[in-house]
């Protein structure tokens, strides 16, 4: 199950506010969600961002991917910066690539030498 941290639109017409939610990527934008971790009021002056940073960090550690808009809000809220996220993603890709190549290297080593067949009849 792919989990995303994204915005869920609430409020009246032309007066929106957003909930920052953790949801399955297959669920609709304003539909089912796993957990509500904050709110974003873009119409207030200045705009108001309230995000539970502990919950956001724990979901990101579990593998939830924030959308671009939420990533910007998380940076403003002090959860993580884009550089940290890129470094974490790069480390994850390297780990996955290493895991893919490791079993193949072991398999080649086992079947490399085969015992010679004996052709002598007794």
Protein Blocks (a to p, Z undefined) as FASTA:
>chain_A
ZZddddddedjehiacdddddddfkbcfklccfbdcbdcdfkbccddddddfklmmmmmm
nopacdfklmmmmmmnomacfklmmmmmmmmmmmmmmmmmmmmmmmmmmmmpccdddfbd
ZZ
